[in-house]
Amino acid sequence: MSILLKNCEYVVTQNKDREILRNVDIGIENNEIKEIVSETKSYERKIDCSNKVILPGLINTHTHAGMSIMRGYSDDKELFPWLEICGKLKIN
């Protein structure tokens, strides 16, 4: 399926210059961005993105990564008592 995100007010890129594009269309084919232009060919589906900001997906993988090693330890405790227990442990 091909999708056109039409009239994107702002597009936040992840290129080396971290450009912010204005008033462009984004052509997507098979779940991949194929083109970013101001005039495009025809697409199966069109989505009006006027007054919208298009930005990359944000992934936060670090916030609880340290807690994962404590998974299963004192599961019967409430959050703050559990954090106090974890803070007193010495892990080498």
PDB file with one MODEL, atoms N, CA, C and O in Angstrom:
MODEL        1
ATOM      1  N   MET A   1       0.840  -1.182   0.000  1.00  0.00           N
ATOM      2  CA  MET A   1       0.000   0.000   0.000  1.00  0.00           C
ATOM      3  C   MET A   1       0.881   1.240   0.000  1.00  0.00           C
ATOM      4  O   MET A   1       1.931   1.264   0.643  1.00  0.00           O
ATOM      5  N   SER A   2       0.461   2.247  -0.708  1.00  0.00           N
ATOM      6  CA  SER A   2       1.196   3.508  -0.729  1.00  0.00           C
ATOM      7  C   SER A   2       0.353   4.592  -0.062  1.00  0.00           C
ATOM      8  O   SER A   2      -0.858   4.675  -0.269  1.00  0.00           O
ATOM      9  N   ILE A   3       1.015   5.417   0.737  1.00  0.00           N
ATOM     10  CA  ILE A   3       0.342   6.464   1.513  1.00  0.00           C
ATOM     11  C   ILE A   3       1.057   7.785   1.265  1.00  0.00           C
ATOM     12  O   ILE A   3       2.285   7.839   1.202  1.00  0.00           O
ATOM     13  N   LEU A   4       0.291   8.824   1.130  1.00  0.00           N
ATOM     14  CA  LEU A   4       0.846  10.170   0.999  1.00  0.00           C
ATOM     15  C   LEU A   4       0.420  10.997   2.199  1.00  0.00           C
ATOM     16  O   LEU A   4      -0.771  11.197   2.435  1.00  0.00           O
ATOM     17  N   LEU A   5       1.400  11.477   2.957  1.00  0.00           N
ATOM     18  CA  LEU A   5       1.131  12.430   4.034  1.00  0.00           C
ATOM     19  C   LEU A   5       1.223  13.801   3.387  1.00  0.00           C
ATOM     20  O   LEU A   5       2.311  14.286   3.079  1.00  0.00           O
ATOM     21  N   LYS A   6       0.069  14.416   3.187  1.00  0.00           N
ATOM     22  CA  LYS A   6      -0.029  15.633   2.390  1.00  0.00           C
ATOM     23  C   LYS A   6      -0.012  16.875   3.286  1.00  0.00           C
ATOM     24  O   LYS A   6      -0.591  16.865   4.373  1.00  0.00           O
ATOM     25  N   ASN A   7       0.636  17.921   2.840  1.00  0.00           N
ATOM     26  CA  ASN A   7       0.640  19.223   3.518  1.00  0.00           C
ATOM     27  C   ASN A   7       1.230  19.178   4.933  1.00  0.00           C
ATOM     28  O   ASN A   7       0.685  19.803   5.843  1.00  0.00           O
ATOM     29  N   CYS A   8       2.318  18.459   5.127  1.00  0.00           N
ATOM     30  CA  CYS A   8       2.953  18.376   6.452  1.00  0.00           C
ATOM     31  C   CYS A   8       3.508  19.750   6.818  1.00  0.00           C
ATOM     32  O   CYS A   8       4.400  20.265   6.143  1.00  0.00           O
ATOM     33  N   GLU A   9       2.986  20.330   7.870  1.00  0.00           N
ATOM     34  CA  GLU A   9       3.421  21.671   8.289  1.00  0.00           C
ATOM     35  C   GLU A   9       4.911  21.678   8.627  1.00  0.00           C
ATOM     36  O   GLU A   9       5.663  22.518   8.133  1.00  0.00           O
ATOM     37  N   TYR A  10       5.334  20.727   9.481  1.00  0.00           N
ATOM     38  CA  TYR A  10       6.737  20.585   9.848  1.00  0.00           C
ATOM     39  C   TYR A  10       7.110  19.107   9.792  1.00  0.00           C
ATOM     40  O   TYR A  10       6.312  18.243  10.155  1.00  0.00           O
ATOM     41  N   VAL A  11       8.326  18.825   9.333  1.00  0.00           N
ATOM     42  CA  VAL A  11       8.865  17.464   9.360  1.00  0.00           C
ATOM     43  C   VAL A  11      10.221  17.542  10.040  1.00  0.00           C
ATOM     44  O   VAL A  11      11.139  18.190   9.537  1.00  0.00           O
ATOM     45  N   VAL A  12      10.345  16.881  11.185  1.00  0.00           N
ATOM     46  CA  VAL A  12      11.600  16.849  11.935  1.00  0.00           C
ATOM     47  C   VAL A  12      12.395  15.657  11.418  1.00  0.00           C
ATOM     48  O   VAL A  12      11.966  14.512  11.560  1.00  0.00           O
ATOM     49  N   THR A  13      13.552  15.924  10.820  1.00  0.00           N
ATOM     50  CA  THR A  13      14.340  14.842  10.227  1.00  0.00           C
ATOM     51  C   THR A  13      15.399  14.346  11.198  1.00  0.00           C
ATOM     52  O   THR A  13      15.659  14.964  12.231  1.00  0.00           O
ATOM     53  N   GLN A  14      16.000  13.226  10.847  1.00  0.00           N
ATOM     54  CA  GLN A  14      17.131  12.685  11.594  1.00  0.00           C
ATOM     55  C   GLN A  14      18.366  12.638  10.711  1.00  0.00           C
ATOM     56  O   GLN A  14      19.252  11.811  10.923  1.00  0.00           O
ATOM     57  N   ASN A  15      18.430  13.523   9.721  1.00  0.00           N
ATOM     58  CA  ASN A  15      19.629  13.556   8.894  1.00  0.00           C
ATOM     59  C   ASN A  15      20.772  14.223   9.659  1.00  0.00           C
ATOM     60  O   ASN A  15      20.577  14.698  10.778  1.00  0.00           O
ATOM     61  N   LYS A  16      21.955  14.261   9.064  1.00  0.00           N
ATOM     62  CA  LYS A  16      23.127  14.764   9.794  1.00  0.00           C
ATOM     63  C   LYS A  16      22.998  16.220  10.227  1.00  0.00           C
ATOM     64  O   LYS A  16      23.620  16.637  11.204  1.00  0.00           O
ATOM     65  N   ASP A  17      22.184  17.004   9.492  1.00  0.00           N
ATOM     66  CA  ASP A  17      22.008  18.410   9.846  1.00  0.00           C
ATOM     67  C   ASP A  17      20.785  18.655  10.727  1.00  0.00           C
ATOM     68  O   ASP A  17      20.529  19.788  11.134  1.00  0.00           O
ATOM     69  N   ARG A  18      20.038  17.609  11.017  1.00  0.00           N
ATOM     70  CA  ARG A  18      18.810  17.709  11.838  1.00  0.00           C
ATOM     71  C   ARG A  18      17.872  18.781  11.286  1.00  0.00           C
ATOM     72  O   ARG A  18      17.340  19.607  12.028  1.00  0.00           O
ATOM     73  N   GLU A  19      17.683  18.747   9.974  1.00  0.00           N
ATOM     74  CA  GLU A  19      16.831  19.736   9.315  1.00  0.00           C
ATOM     75  C   GLU A  19      15.379  19.626   9.761  1.00  0.00           C
ATOM     76  O   GLU A  19      14.905  18.547  10.118  1.00  0.00           O
ATOM     77  N   ILE A  20      14.695  20.738   9.734  1.00  0.00           N
ATOM     78  CA  ILE A  20      13.250  20.774   9.930  1.00  0.00           C
ATOM     79  C   ILE A  20      12.658  21.311   8.637  1.00  0.00           C
ATOM     80  O   ILE A  20      12.870  22.468   8.274  1.00  0.00           O
ATOM     81  N   LEU A  21      11.910  20.452   7.946  1.00  0.00           N
ATOM     82  CA  LEU A  21      11.314  20.809   6.668  1.00  0.00           C
ATOM     83  C   LEU A  21       9.941  21.409   6.894  1.00  0.00           C
ATOM     84  O   LEU A  21       9.277  21.099   7.882  1.00  0.00           O
ATOM     85  N   ARG A  22       9.512  22.274   5.970  1.00  0.00           N
ATOM     86  CA  ARG A  22       8.198  22.917   6.098  1.00  0.00           C
ATOM     87  C   ARG A  22       7.401  22.718   4.831  1.00  0.00           C
ATOM     88  O   ARG A  22       7.920  22.809   3.719  1.00  0.00           O
ATOM     89  N   ASN A  23       6.118  22.442   5.031  1.00  0.00           N
ATOM     90  CA  ASN A  23       5.144  22.378   3.941  1.00  0.00           C
ATOM     91  C   ASN A  23       5.568  21.425   2.820  1.00  0.00           C
ATOM     92  O   ASN A  23       5.687  21.823   1.662  1.00  0.00           O
ATOM     93  N   VAL A  24       5.789  20.177   3.182  1.00  0.00           N
ATOM     94  CA  VAL A  24       6.157  19.156   2.209  1.00  0.00           C
ATOM     95  C   VAL A  24       5.176  17.989   2.288  1.00  0.00           C
ATOM     96  O   VAL A  24       4.375  17.894   3.218  1.00  0.00           O
ATOM     97  N   ASP A  25       5.253  17.111   1.302  1.00  0.00           N
ATOM     98  CA  ASP A  25       4.490  15.867   1.291  1.00  0.00           C
ATOM     99  C   ASP A  25       5.470  14.724   1.486  1.00  0.00           C
ATOM    100  O   ASP A  25       6.612  14.788   1.033  1.00  0.00           O
ATOM    101  N   ILE A  26       5.017  13.677   2.163  1.00  0.00           N
ATOM    102  CA  ILE A  26       5.853  12.503   2.392  1.00  0.00           C
ATOM    103  C   ILE A  26       5.186  11.312   1.722  1.00  0.00           C
ATOM    104  O   ILE A  26       4.046  10.966   2.030  1.00  0.00           O
ATOM    105  N   GLY A  27       5.917  10.686   0.798  1.00  0.00           N
ATOM    106  CA  GLY A  27       5.419   9.497   0.122  1.00  0.00           C
ATOM    107  C   GLY A  27       5.936   8.243   0.801  1.00  0.00           C
ATOM    108  O   GLY A  27       7.142   8.091   0.997  1.00  0.00           O
ATOM    109  N   ILE A  28       5.022   7.338   1.163  1.00  0.00           N
ATOM    110  CA  ILE A  28       5.379   6.096   1.854  1.00  0.00           C
ATOM    111  C   ILE A  28       4.911   4.921   1.007  1.00  0.00           C
ATOM    112  O   ILE A  28       3.762   4.884   0.567  1.00  0.00           O
ATOM    113  N   GLU A  29       5.804   3.962   0.778  1.00  0.00           N
ATOM    114  CA  GLU A  29       5.464   2.740   0.066  1.00  0.00           C
ATOM    115  C   GLU A  29       6.007   1.559   0.850  1.00  0.00           C
ATOM    116  O   GLU A  29       7.176   1.544   1.233  1.00  0.00           O
ATOM    117  N   ASN A  30       5.151   0.563   1.089  1.00  0.00           N
ATOM    118  CA  ASN A  30       5.557  -0.637   1.840  1.00  0.00           C
ATOM    119  C   ASN A  30       6.219  -0.280   3.171  1.00  0.00           C
ATOM    120  O   ASN A  30       7.257  -0.838   3.526  1.00  0.00           O
ATOM    121  N   ASN A  31       5.613   0.648   3.898  1.00  0.00           N
ATOM    122  CA  ASN A  31       6.071   1.075   5.223  1.00  0.00           C
ATOM    123  C   ASN A  31       7.442   1.735   5.226  1.00  0.00           C
ATOM    124  O   ASN A  31       8.096   1.768   6.268  1.00  0.00           O
ATOM    125  N   GLU A  32       7.895   2.259   4.099  1.00  0.00           N
ATOM    126  CA  GLU A  32       9.162   2.982   4.030  1.00  0.00           C
ATOM    127  C   GLU A  32       8.934   4.333   3.369  1.00  0.00           C
ATOM    128  O   GLU A  32       8.176   4.449   2.406  1.00  0.00           O
ATOM    129  N   ILE A  33       9.601   5.352   3.900  1.00  0.00           N
ATOM    130  CA  ILE A  33       9.534   6.671   3.272  1.00  0.00           C
ATOM    131  C   ILE A  33      10.296   6.595   1.956  1.00  0.00           C
ATOM    132  O   ILE A  33      11.474   6.241   1.929  1.00  0.00           O
ATOM    133  N   LYS A  34       9.621   6.926   0.884  1.00  0.00           N
ATOM    134  CA  LYS A  34      10.239   6.870  -0.446  1.00  0.00           C
ATOM    135  C   LYS A  34      10.616   8.243  -0.971  1.00  0.00           C
ATOM    136  O   LYS A  34      11.592   8.376  -1.710  1.00  0.00           O
ATOM    137  N   GLU A  35       9.857   9.268  -0.599  1.00  0.00           N
ATOM    138  CA  GLU A  35      10.164  10.600  -1.089  1.00  0.00           C
ATOM    139  C   GLU A  35       9.611  11.670  -0.159  1.00  0.00           C
ATOM    140  O   GLU A  35       8.584  11.486   0.495  1.00  0.00           O
ATOM    141  N   ILE A  36      10.317  12.783  -0.119  1.00  0.00           N
ATOM    142  CA  ILE A  36       9.856  13.976   0.590  1.00  0.00           C
ATOM    143  C   ILE A  36       9.955  15.109  -0.418  1.00  0.00           C
ATOM    144  O   ILE A  36      11.046  15.557  -0.771  1.00  0.00           O
ATOM    145  N   VAL A  37       8.807  15.556  -0.866  1.00  0.00           N
ATOM    146  CA  VAL A  37       8.776  16.557  -1.932  1.00  0.00           C
ATOM    147  C   VAL A  37       7.607  17.510  -1.735  1.00  0.00           C
ATOM    148  O   VAL A  37       6.792  17.325  -0.831  1.00  0.00           O
ATOM    149  N   SER A  38       7.527  18.519  -2.574  1.00  0.00           N
ATOM    150  CA  SER A  38       6.391  19.429  -2.497  1.00  0.00           C
ATOM    151  C   SER A  38       5.308  19.085  -3.522  1.00  0.00           C
ATOM    152  O   SER A  38       4.167  19.527  -3.387  1.00  0.00           O
ATOM    153  N   GLU A  39       5.655  18.304  -4.538  1.00  0.00           N
ATOM    154  CA  GLU A  39       4.664  17.809  -5.497  1.00  0.00           C
ATOM    155  C   GLU A  39       4.963  16.335  -5.739  1.00  0.00           C
ATOM    156  O   GLU A  39       6.115  15.958  -5.954  1.00  0.00           O
ATOM    157  N   THR A  40       3.931  15.508  -5.704  1.00  0.00           N
ATOM    158  CA  THR A  40       4.163  14.062  -5.766  1.00  0.00           C
ATOM    159  C   THR A  40       3.284  13.384  -6.797  1.00  0.00           C
ATOM    160  O   THR A  40       2.348  13.970  -7.340  1.00  0.00           O
ATOM    161  N   LYS A  41       3.622  12.115  -7.050  1.00  0.00           N
ATOM    162  CA  LYS A  41       2.794  11.278  -7.914  1.00  0.00           C
ATOM    163  C   LYS A  41       1.570  10.821  -7.138  1.00  0.00           C
ATOM    164  O   LYS A  41       1.381  11.216  -5.988  1.00  0.00           O
ATOM    165  N   SER A  42       0.748  10.002  -7.750  1.00  0.00           N
ATOM    166  CA  SER A  42      -0.478   9.559  -7.066  1.00  0.00           C
ATOM    167  C   SER A  42      -0.186   8.424  -6.077  1.00  0.00           C
ATOM    168  O   SER A  42       0.701   7.600  -6.297  1.00  0.00           O
ATOM    169  N   TYR A  43      -0.937   8.404  -5.009  1.00  0.00           N
ATOM    170  CA  TYR A  43      -0.821   7.380  -3.971  1.00  0.00           C
ATOM    171  C   TYR A  43      -2.205   6.800  -3.694  1.00  0.00           C
ATOM    172  O   TYR A  43      -3.221   7.454  -3.930  1.00  0.00           O
ATOM    173  N   GLU A  44      -2.234   5.553  -3.186  1.00  0.00           N
ATOM    174  CA  GLU A  44      -3.500   4.878  -2.905  1.00  0.00           C
ATOM    175  C   GLU A  44      -4.294   5.584  -1.816  1.00  0.00           C
ATOM    176  O   GLU A  44      -5.515   5.710  -1.910  1.00  0.00           O
ATOM    177  N   ARG A  45      -3.609   6.034  -0.802  1.00  0.00           N
ATOM    178  CA  ARG A  45      -4.273   6.677   0.332  1.00  0.00           C
ATOM    179  C   ARG A  45      -3.607   8.015   0.607  1.00  0.00           C
ATOM    180  O   ARG A  45      -2.381   8.122   0.563  1.00  0.00           O
ATOM    181  N   LYS A  46      -4.401   9.025   0.889  1.00  0.00           N
ATOM    182  CA  LYS A  46      -3.870  10.347   1.207  1.00  0.00           C
ATOM    183  C   LYS A  46      -4.361  10.781   2.581  1.00  0.00           C
ATOM    184  O   LYS A  46      -5.542  10.648   2.900  1.00  0.00           O
ATOM    185  N   ILE A  47      -3.452  11.297   3.383  1.00  0.00           N
ATOM    186  CA  ILE A  47      -3.789  11.775   4.725  1.00  0.00           C
ATOM    187  C   ILE A  47      -3.398  13.242   4.797  1.00  0.00           C
ATOM    188  O   ILE A  47      -2.246  13.604   4.558  1.00  0.00           O
ATOM    189  N   ASP A  48      -4.363  14.076   5.128  1.00  0.00           N
ATOM    190  CA  ASP A  48      -4.084  15.503   5.245  1.00  0.00           C
ATOM    191  C   ASP A  48      -3.392  15.776   6.572  1.00  0.00           C
ATOM    192  O   ASP A  48      -3.949  15.499   7.634  1.00  0.00           O
ATOM    193  N   CYS A  49      -2.192  16.313   6.513  1.00  0.00           N
ATOM    194  CA  CYS A  49      -1.412  16.595   7.720  1.00  0.00           C
ATOM    195  C   CYS A  49      -1.246  18.098   7.938  1.00  0.00           C
ATOM    196  O   CYS A  49      -0.268  18.537   8.544  1.00  0.00           O
ATOM    197  N   SER A  50      -2.190  18.876   7.449  1.00  0.00           N
ATOM    198  CA  SER A  50      -2.137  20.318   7.668  1.00  0.00           C
ATOM    199  C   SER A  50      -2.115  20.607   9.158  1.00  0.00           C
ATOM    200  O   SER A  50      -2.833  19.966   9.925  1.00  0.00           O
ATOM    201  N   ASN A  51      -1.309  21.554   9.569  1.00  0.00           N
ATOM    202  CA  ASN A  51      -1.162  21.935  10.981  1.00  0.00           C
ATOM    203  C   ASN A  51      -0.660  20.793  11.850  1.00  0.00           C
ATOM    204  O   ASN A  51      -0.976  20.728  13.038  1.00  0.00           O
ATOM    205  N   LYS A  52       0.119  19.894  11.265  1.00  0.00           N
ATOM    206  CA  LYS A  52       0.672  18.759  12.012  1.00  0.00           C
ATOM    207  C   LYS A  52       2.195  18.781  11.945  1.00  0.00           C
ATOM    208  O   LYS A  52       2.781  19.306  10.998  1.00  0.00           O
ATOM    209  N   VAL A  53       2.824  18.203  12.968  1.00  0.00           N
ATOM    210  CA  VAL A  53       4.275  18.023  12.995  1.00  0.00           C
ATOM    211  C   VAL A  53       4.545  16.533  12.828  1.00  0.00           C
ATOM    212  O   VAL A  53       3.991  15.714  13.562  1.00  0.00           O
ATOM    213  N   ILE A  54       5.383  16.182  11.879  1.00  0.00           N
ATOM    214  CA  ILE A  54       5.755  14.790  11.646  1.00  0.00           C
ATOM    215  C   ILE A  54       7.162  14.612  12.208  1.00  0.00           C
ATOM    216  O   ILE A  54       8.083  15.336  11.829  1.00  0.00           O
ATOM    217  N   LEU A  55       7.328  13.642  13.118  1.00  0.00           N
ATOM    218  CA  LEU A  55       8.634  13.423  13.717  1.00  0.00           C
ATOM    219  C   LEU A  55       8.893  11.944  13.892  1.00  0.00           C
ATOM    220  O   LEU A  55       7.957  11.145  13.889  1.00  0.00           O
ATOM    221  N   PRO A  56      10.152  11.569  14.043  1.00  0.00           N
ATOM    222  CA  PRO A  56      10.494  10.152  14.196  1.00  0.00           C
ATOM    223  C   PRO A  56       9.913   9.589  15.483  1.00  0.00           C
ATOM    224  O   PRO A  56       9.655  10.320  16.439  1.00  0.00           O
ATOM    225  N   GLY A  57       9.714   8.295  15.489  1.00  0.00           N
ATOM    226  CA  GLY A  57       9.253   7.635  16.702  1.00  0.00           C
ATOM    227  C   GLY A  57      10.270   7.798  17.810  1.00  0.00           C
ATOM    228  O   GLY A  57      11.472   7.700  17.565  1.00  0.00           O
ATOM    229  N   LEU A  58       9.818   8.042  19.005  1.00  0.00           N
ATOM    230  CA  LEU A  58      10.716   8.240  20.133  1.00  0.00           C
ATOM    231  C   LEU A  58      10.742   6.962  20.963  1.00  0.00           C
ATOM    232  O   LEU A  58       9.695   6.443  21.352  1.00  0.00           O
ATOM    233  N   ILE A  59      11.923   6.468  21.227  1.00  0.00           N
ATOM    234  CA  ILE A  59      12.076   5.221  21.969  1.00  0.00           C
ATOM    235  C   ILE A  59      12.912   5.501  23.201  1.00  0.00           C
ATOM    236  O   ILE A  59      14.048   5.962  23.096  1.00  0.00           O
ATOM    237  N   ASN A  60      12.360   5.227  24.351  1.00  0.00           N
ATOM    238  CA  ASN A  60      13.068   5.439  25.606  1.00  0.00           C
ATOM    239  C   ASN A  60      13.427   4.072  26.169  1.00  0.00           C
ATOM    240  O   ASN A  60      12.597   3.427  26.809  1.00  0.00           O
ATOM    241  N   THR A  61      14.644   3.632  25.938  1.00  0.00           N
ATOM    242  CA  THR A  61      15.048   2.303  26.400  1.00  0.00           C
ATOM    243  C   THR A  61      15.877   2.335  27.673  1.00  0.00           C
ATOM    244  O   THR A  61      16.150   1.285  28.255  1.00  0.00           O
ATOM    245  N   HIS A  62      16.281   3.510  28.115  1.00  0.00           N
ATOM    246  CA  HIS A  62      17.201   3.562  29.249  1.00  0.00           C
ATOM    247  C   HIS A  62      16.530   3.737  30.606  1.00  0.00           C
ATOM    248  O   HIS A  62      17.128   3.371  31.618  1.00  0.00           O
ATOM    249  N   THR A  63      15.339   4.269  30.674  1.00  0.00           N
ATOM    250  CA  THR A  63      14.761   4.686  31.936  1.00  0.00           C
ATOM    251  C   THR A  63      14.726   3.590  32.996  1.00  0.00           C
ATOM    252  O   THR A  63      15.110   3.815  34.143  1.00  0.00           O
ATOM    253  N   HIS A  64      14.269   2.414  32.610  1.00  0.00           N
ATOM    254  CA  HIS A  64      14.132   1.348  33.601  1.00  0.00           C
ATOM    255  C   HIS A  64      15.073   0.176  33.333  1.00  0.00           C
ATOM    256  O   HIS A  64      14.894  -0.905  33.893  1.00  0.00           O
ATOM    257  N   ALA A  65      16.055   0.383  32.494  1.00  0.00           N
ATOM    258  CA  ALA A  65      16.975  -0.700  32.150  1.00  0.00           C
ATOM    259  C   ALA A  65      17.682  -1.230  33.401  1.00  0.00           C
ATOM    260  O   ALA A  65      17.836  -2.442  33.559  1.00  0.00           O
ATOM    261  N   GLY A  66      18.108  -0.337  34.281  1.00  0.00           N
ATOM    262  CA  GLY A  66      18.789  -0.768  35.493  1.00  0.00           C
ATOM    263  C   GLY A  66      17.898  -1.581  36.417  1.00  0.00           C
ATOM    264  O   GLY A  66      18.380  -2.446  37.148  1.00  0.00           O
ATOM    265  N   MET A  67      16.609  -1.308  36.385  1.00  0.00           N
ATOM    266  CA  MET A  67      15.665  -2.032  37.246  1.00  0.00           C
ATOM    267  C   MET A  67      15.430  -3.463  36.754  1.00  0.00           C
ATOM    268  O   MET A  67      14.997  -4.318  37.526  1.00  0.00           O
ATOM    269  N   SER A  68      15.709  -3.724  35.488  1.00  0.00           N
ATOM    270  CA  SER A  68      15.390  -5.048  34.939  1.00  0.00           C
ATOM    271  C   SER A  68      16.184  -6.154  35.629  1.00  0.00           C
ATOM    272  O   SER A  68      15.719  -7.292  35.700  1.00  0.00           O
ATOM    273  N   ILE A  69      17.374  -5.837  36.139  1.00  0.00           N
ATOM    274  CA  ILE A  69      18.136  -6.883  36.834  1.00  0.00           C
ATOM    275  C   ILE A  69      17.506  -7.238  38.183  1.00  0.00           C
ATOM    276  O   ILE A  69      17.811  -8.281  38.761  1.00  0.00           O
ATOM    277  N   MET A  70      16.619  -6.358  38.682  1.00  0.00           N
ATOM    278  CA  MET A  70      15.958  -6.619  39.959  1.00  0.00           C
ATOM    279  C   MET A  70      14.569  -7.241  39.782  1.00  0.00           C
ATOM    280  O   MET A  70      13.858  -7.474  40.759  1.00  0.00           O
ATOM    281  N   ARG A  71      14.196  -7.504  38.541  1.00  0.00           N
ATOM    282  CA  ARG A  71      12.874  -8.063  38.274  1.00  0.00           C
ATOM    283  C   ARG A  71      12.706  -9.373  39.046  1.00  0.00           C
ATOM    284  O   ARG A  71      13.577 -10.242  39.005  1.00  0.00           O
ATOM    285  N   GLY A  72      11.616  -9.500  39.727  1.00  0.00           N
ATOM    286  CA  GLY A  72      11.328 -10.710  40.488  1.00  0.00           C
ATOM    287  C   GLY A  72      11.805 -10.656  41.934  1.00  0.00           C
ATOM    288  O   GLY A  72      11.462 -11.535  42.723  1.00  0.00           O
ATOM    289  N   TYR A  73      12.584  -9.651  42.297  1.00  0.00           N
ATOM    290  CA  TYR A  73      13.090  -9.532  43.656  1.00  0.00           C
ATOM    291  C   TYR A  73      12.133  -8.686  44.479  1.00  0.00           C
ATOM    292  O   TYR A  73      11.907  -7.519  44.159  1.00  0.00           O
ATOM    293  N   SER A  74      11.576  -9.249  45.517  1.00  0.00           N
ATOM    294  CA  SER A  74      10.633  -8.569  46.418  1.00  0.00           C
ATOM    295  C   SER A  74       9.423  -8.019  45.664  1.00  0.00           C
ATOM    296  O   SER A  74       9.039  -6.864  45.852  1.00  0.00           O
ATOM    297  N   ASP A  75       8.830  -8.846  44.817  1.00  0.00           N
ATOM    298  CA  ASP A  75       7.657  -8.427  44.043  1.00  0.00           C
ATOM    299  C   ASP A  75       6.450  -8.092  44.904  1.00  0.00           C
ATOM    300  O   ASP A  75       5.519  -7.436  44.437  1.00  0.00           O
ATOM    301  N   ASP A  76       6.457  -8.532  46.148  1.00  0.00           N
ATOM    302  CA  ASP A  76       5.317  -8.282  47.024  1.00  0.00           C
ATOM    303  C   ASP A  76       5.375  -6.896  47.681  1.00  0.00           C
ATOM    304  O   ASP A  76       4.454  -6.535  48.413  1.00  0.00           O
ATOM    305  N   LYS A  77       6.400  -6.137  47.445  1.00  0.00           N
ATOM    306  CA  LYS A  77       6.567  -4.820  48.066  1.00  0.00           C
ATOM    307  C   LYS A  77       5.927  -3.726  47.210  1.00  0.00           C
ATOM    308  O   LYS A  77       5.780  -3.872  45.997  1.00  0.00           O
ATOM    309  N   GLU A  78       5.551  -2.631  47.869  1.00  0.00           N
ATOM    310  CA  GLU A  78       5.113  -1.422  47.162  1.00  0.00           C
ATOM    311  C   GLU A  78       6.358  -0.766  46.547  1.00  0.00           C
ATOM    312  O   GLU A  78       7.486  -1.137  46.872  1.00  0.00           O
ATOM    313  N   LEU A  79       6.145   0.199  45.666  1.00  0.00           N
ATOM    314  CA  LEU A  79       7.246   0.782  44.910  1.00  0.00           C
ATOM    315  C   LEU A  79       8.348   1.363  45.785  1.00  0.00           C
ATOM    316  O   LEU A  79       9.509   0.981  45.634  1.00  0.00           O
ATOM    317  N   PHE A  80       8.018   2.275  46.699  1.00  0.00           N
ATOM    318  CA  PHE A  80       9.082   2.946  47.446  1.00  0.00           C
ATOM    319  C   PHE A  80       9.827   2.018  48.407  1.00  0.00           C
ATOM    320  O   PHE A  80      11.052   2.114  48.494  1.00  0.00           O
ATOM    321  N   PRO A  81       9.151   1.129  49.127  1.00  0.00           N
ATOM    322  CA  PRO A  81       9.928   0.161  49.919  1.00  0.00           C
ATOM    323  C   PRO A  81      10.825  -0.707  49.039  1.00  0.00           C
ATOM    324  O   PRO A  81      11.949  -1.032  49.424  1.00  0.00           O
ATOM    325  N   TRP A  82      10.330  -1.081  47.859  1.00  0.00           N
ATOM    326  CA  TRP A  82      11.129  -1.889  46.926  1.00  0.00           C
ATOM    327  C   TRP A  82      12.362  -1.115  46.469  1.00  0.00           C
ATOM    328  O   TRP A  82      13.454  -1.677  46.400  1.00  0.00           O
ATOM    329  N   LEU A  83      12.194   0.178  46.155  1.00  0.00           N
ATOM    330  CA  LEU A  83      13.334   0.990  45.732  1.00  0.00           C
ATOM    331  C   LEU A  83      14.369   1.113  46.848  1.00  0.00           C
ATOM    332  O   LEU A  83      15.572   1.100  46.588  1.00  0.00           O
ATOM    333  N   GLU A  84      13.896   1.233  48.096  1.00  0.00           N
ATOM    334  CA  GLU A  84      14.832   1.313  49.221  1.00  0.00           C
ATOM    335  C   GLU A  84      15.619   0.023  49.361  1.00  0.00           C
ATOM    336  O   GLU A  84      16.829   0.057  49.589  1.00  0.00           O
ATOM    337  N   ILE A  85      14.943  -1.125  49.227  1.00  0.00           N
ATOM    338  CA  ILE A  85      15.631  -2.423  49.293  1.00  0.00           C
ATOM    339  C   ILE A  85      16.666  -2.534  48.186  1.00  0.00           C
ATOM    340  O   ILE A  85      17.799  -2.947  48.435  1.00  0.00           O
ATOM    341  N   CYS A  86      16.290  -2.169  46.971  1.00  0.00           N
ATOM    342  CA  CYS A  86      17.194  -2.256  45.828  1.00  0.00           C
ATOM    343  C   CYS A  86      18.388  -1.327  46.002  1.00  0.00           C
ATOM    344  O   CYS A  86      19.500  -1.659  45.591  1.00  0.00           O
ATOM    345  N   GLY A  87      18.166  -0.182  46.600  1.00  0.00           N
ATOM    346  CA  GLY A  87      19.250   0.782  46.805  1.00  0.00           C
ATOM    347  C   GLY A  87      20.285   0.307  47.807  1.00  0.00           C
ATOM    348  O   GLY A  87      21.429   0.759  47.770  1.00  0.00           O
ATOM    349  N   LYS A  88      19.906  -0.600  48.705  1.00  0.00           N
ATOM    350  CA  LYS A  88      20.827  -1.090  49.721  1.00  0.00           C
ATOM    351  C   LYS A  88      21.614  -2.314  49.258  1.00  0.00           C
ATOM    352  O   LYS A  88      22.600  -2.693  49.890  1.00  0.00           O
ATOM    353  N   LEU A  89      21.183  -2.931  48.157  1.00  0.00           N
ATOM    354  CA  LEU A  89      21.875  -4.121  47.660  1.00  0.00           C
ATOM    355  C   LEU A  89      23.189  -3.743  47.008  1.00  0.00           C
ATOM    356  O   LEU A  89      23.298  -2.691  46.378  1.00  0.00           O
ATOM    357  N   LYS A  90      24.166  -4.582  47.158  1.00  0.00           N
ATOM    358  CA  LYS A  90      25.450  -4.380  46.500  1.00  0.00           C
ATOM    359  C   LYS A  90      25.563  -5.432  45.404  1.00  0.00           C
ATOM    360  O   LYS A  90      25.591  -6.634  45.672  1.00  0.00           O
ATOM    361  N   ILE A  91      25.628  -4.952  44.167  1.00  0.00           N
ATOM    362  CA  ILE A  91      25.733  -5.872  43.044  1.00  0.00           C
ATOM    363  C   ILE A  91      27.106  -5.694  42.428  1.00  0.00           C
ATOM    364  O   ILE A  91      27.471  -4.601  41.994  1.00  0.00           O
ATOM    365  N   ASN A  92      27.869  -6.790  42.392  1.00  0.00           N
ATOM    366  CA  ASN A  92      29.241  -6.729  41.851  1.00  0.00           C
ATOM    367  C   ASN A  92      29.263  -7.187  40.425  1.00  0.00           C
ATOM    368  O   ASN A  92      30.324  -7.207  39.799  1.00  0.00           O
TER     369      ASN A  92
ENDMDL
END
